[in-house]
């Protein structure tokens, strides 16, 4: 009983500190970035299928990004940014499932000079072939292994990365708090978009690229996955993203990304649940939206 009370107290303290940081830094987050950073899914499905995944991967069938389509988007953003980006995260789903991951790595470096990361759960790293490791080395790609309560041969992974001269970061979990959370969403979309943006840690930071579109976060560009599986109609409109082929310049994009979008009305940031136990998704609607 005492341990449970202490655990709940730690969660409340962590949430309080987190929201203090979010609000204190909102002035910076809600102004145009000086340089673009973005992430992109190259695989929709995953080999972990976490409960409440914000990319809705547990709901997805096997699907891989088309390399030629991604190349066009990269070329356009390279033109707009003059090859300069703060950071690019290649994600999923699980990105190592993509059969052409090596080509995608080379594409990233072909078009951009800044840091490029592969963000993975790490399960497949011991099985990756030499071409993958050499592509990471030759294109200066960093591997970031996210923190999940699964068995990983960290020693072997680090040894292989060192042998190939590849930068790697394996995140360490701390009492489940910093990693596992649930962001409740309003099925009816009745939230104040300005308040939600102010309290959002990912807005204008986890900028998401998909099919020639950039949004301040991944949700409006991926909500179709949720809609399709649960036969819902959570609305995402052209006002929720900016078309990189219609944008006149990078300043237009950066100015758009720091503003609230209509889709923000679905998020309930103040009800954010932190410190919850990690689990495999049961593909139940309440994992994502409050009913």
Buried (B, 14 or more C-beta within 10 A) or exposed (E): EEEEEEBEEBBEEBBEEBBEEBEEEBEEBBEBBEEBBBBBBBBBBBBBBBBBBBBBBBBBEEEBBEBEEBBBBBEBBBEBBEEBBBBBBBBBBBBBBBEBBBBBBBBBBEBBEBBBBBBBBBBBBEEBEEEBBBBBBBBBBBBBBBBBEEEBEBEEBBEBBEEBEBBBEBBEBEEBBBBBBBBBBBBEBEBEBEBBBBBBBBBBBBBBBBBBBBBBBBBBBBBEBBBEBBEBEBBBEEEBBBEBEEBEEBEBBBBBBBBBBBBBBBBBBEEBEBBBEBEEBEEEEEBBBEE
